[in-house]
Amino acid sequence: MEQPSESLSRRERERKARRAEMLAAAQEVFAEKGYNNATLEEVAARAEFGKGTLYNYFPGGKQEILLAIVEHFHDELCSLITRTFDANGSVDFRTSLTSFFEDTFAFFLERSELFLTLLQEAHRIGLSDDPEPRQFFGEQRERAIRALAIPLEEAMHRGEIRRSSPRLLAHMILVNLNGAQMKACMSRDTATDFPSSASSMAQFLTALMLDGVGHRTHDTPSRPSPGRMAVSS
């Protein structure tokens, strides 16, 4: 966990700021060139530092920079989860979940090229023989699951959603969100029926998670099916 900025020395603050500049430059280069085609020379030049300075901050080179970006985005995701559900404590869970989907998808749409690169590299690393980066990605997913499981469990206590495993539901929500992001990347120019805005995607994902895909008529009792999450009556 990072120390509060007011407790850091001037030297530590400067080092933290330089590291952030390097990561911002790397995000731009990775988004433009892709991970494989990006070079450390380009990242260093974009950040206006020497390549040697870059290695001082990231001894593991390009892959260490990639993992640092992934960690940063999971920091942002966990913070967004906390802010959204804490801020909406007096609002029903459905509204909070929709806000979470909308804010997360909007954040993704602004950085779609970079996210596509990160998704591709996560898949590559997941199939590699190196256990350390695989473990790293697993730890980042676990952070997000733990963060989201907390408001899910609270919603269950309030009776807003059917009681189940908060961790499993958190995992399913994040998997569906990730799938929507991948689909958006791959179908930007071809899918006319795919939700194109953060708002429409949020409404779609909320309905999918809370209502499922079953057909409900006026004569059908509004009981949740055994295999899906549903708003409690």
Number of C-alpha atoms within 10 A of each C-alpha: 3 5 7 7 11 8 9 13 10 11 9 12 14 12 13 15 12 17 17 15 17 23 21 16 19 26 23 18 20 24 19 14 15 19 20 10 9 17 16 18 14 16 25 21 13 17 21 12 15 14 16 13 13 22 16 10 16 16 13 12 15 19 14 15 23 21 19 14 19 19 17 14 14 16 14 15 20 18 13 17 24 17 13 19 22 13 11 15 14 9 11 13 21 18 14 21 24 22 21 21 26 21 19 19 23 17 14 19 18 10 14 18 18 23 21 20 20 21 15 15 18 18 13 11 17 16 11 11 9 10 11 10 17 17 13 14 18 12 13 18 15 14 15 20 21 15 18 24 19 16 22 23 20 15 20 18 12 14 13 17 21 20 16 13 13 20 18 12 19 20 19 14 20 17 12 14 18 15 12 17 20 16 13 22 16 12 12 11 8 8 12 9 6 15 16 14 13 20 16 15 22 23 18 15 21 22 15 17 19 18 17 16 10 10 7 11 8 6 6 8 8 13 11 18 11 8 7 16 18 21 18 15 10
